[in-house]
Amino acid sequence: MALSRVVVLGSVNVDLTVVSERIPEAGETITGQAFSQNFGGKGANQAVMASRTNVPVSMISAVGNDSYGDLALENFRSNEIDISGVQRVSTSTGMAHIWVDESGENRIVLIPGANSAVSVTQALDSLKKLPDAQYLIGQCEIPVAVTSQIFSYAHSVDVTTILNPAPFTPLPHELLDNSTWLIVNEVEFQELHPRHLAPDSPEAINSFIRKTHCIITLGARGAILLDEEGEQKKISAPHVVARDTTGAGDCLIGAFVGGLAHGLSSIKALEFAITAASHSVITIGAQNAFPTKEWCAEKISASA
């Protein structure tokens, strides 16, 4: 039996990180301690993790016609992700310039670049060429108007839509209405709550958006699953010593949707996703810290 295809509509970034004892003052030059170049973007991260669950994954996005775009596409190929929906554009590939001092404080300059060039026409054409698409994931690092229109089409053809409203921005009602699943952290929950309540009581959670299934991620405390009928299920995370939480939320989302594509129940898929995210934080990095295909195959088989 063929597995359902997961499609990710979202961002692709290359992260350039400099580590130094301190951040230089204006006009000052100092010597840094380390430099690293890594692949990021919430969309790309979620696509890579979904692919690690051994389901077919397609990416719909845009990268620049530059060397960083070449590297991003090669990263997708090495992770066995279909890139037929990734457009090359004349602007630069999305970039994040990150300065980190010895205390761990950072300064980040994000250049959306090609992520801002994703269009409705491109995204819709790409999705229509994937007749086996069953799940569509979106975030807020490409134009929200594009995501909203593509979710509307996906909803109309019975594709399960998963919205991760991060980084948070005001959302059109149509986008929320066409989201089968809403996956939020505590900050996003509070921004979207009609009374801006935190998810710290059953009443606050029950008065959240009820048109959709919802997952509220709680970091090291696990997550809460809320269904349309208002039933709440708290799932704890395994205890680990975290070294780097970068990308952990993206890991959880990609793993959760991959679990659904394998036919796991929402509870089983979320349990698997929390375990995967917990595993990712014990290693420094984002995509390179995500669980392997072999690890995922073993865990999913045990959950089935």
HELIX and SHEET records of a PDB file:
HELIX    1   1 LYS A   42  ARG A   52  1                                  11    
HELIX    2   2 SER A   67  SER A   78  1                                  12    
HELIX    3   3 GLY A  113  ALA A  117  5                                   5    
HELIX    4   4 VAL A  120  LYS A  128  1                                   9    
HELIX    5   5 VAL A  144  SER A  156  1                                  13    
HELIX    6   6 HIS A  173  ASP A  177  1                                   5    
HELIX    7   7 GLU A  186  LEU A  192  1                                   7    
HELIX    8   8 PRO A  202  ASN A  206  1                                   5    
HELIX    9   9 GLY A  219  ARG A  221  5                                   3    
HELIX   10  10 ALA A  248  ALA A  261  1                                  14    
HELIX   11  11 SER A  266  SER A  280  1                                  15    
HELIX   12  12 GLN A  287  ALA A  289  5                                   3    
HELIX   13  13 LYS A  293  SER A  303  1                                  11    
SHEET    1   A 9 ASP A  82  VAL A  89  0                                        
SHEET    2   A 9 VAL A  57  GLY A  64  1                                        
SHEET    3   A 9 ARG A   5  LEU A   9  1                                        
SHEET    4   A 9 ALA A 133  GLY A 138  1                                        
SHEET    5   A 9 THR A 160  LEU A 163  1                                        
SHEET    6   A 9 TRP A 181  VAL A 184  1                                        
SHEET    7   A 9 HIS A 213  THR A 217  1                                        
SHEET    8   A 9 ALA A 223  LEU A 226 -1                                        
SHEET    9   A 9 GLN A 232  ILE A 235 -1                                        
SHEET    1   B 4 ALA A  34  GLY A  40  0                                        
SHEET    2   B 4 ASN A  13  VAL A  19 -1                                        
SHEET    3   B 4 GLY A  94  VAL A 100  1                                        
SHEET    4   B 4 ASN A 106  ILE A 111 -1                                        
END                                                                             
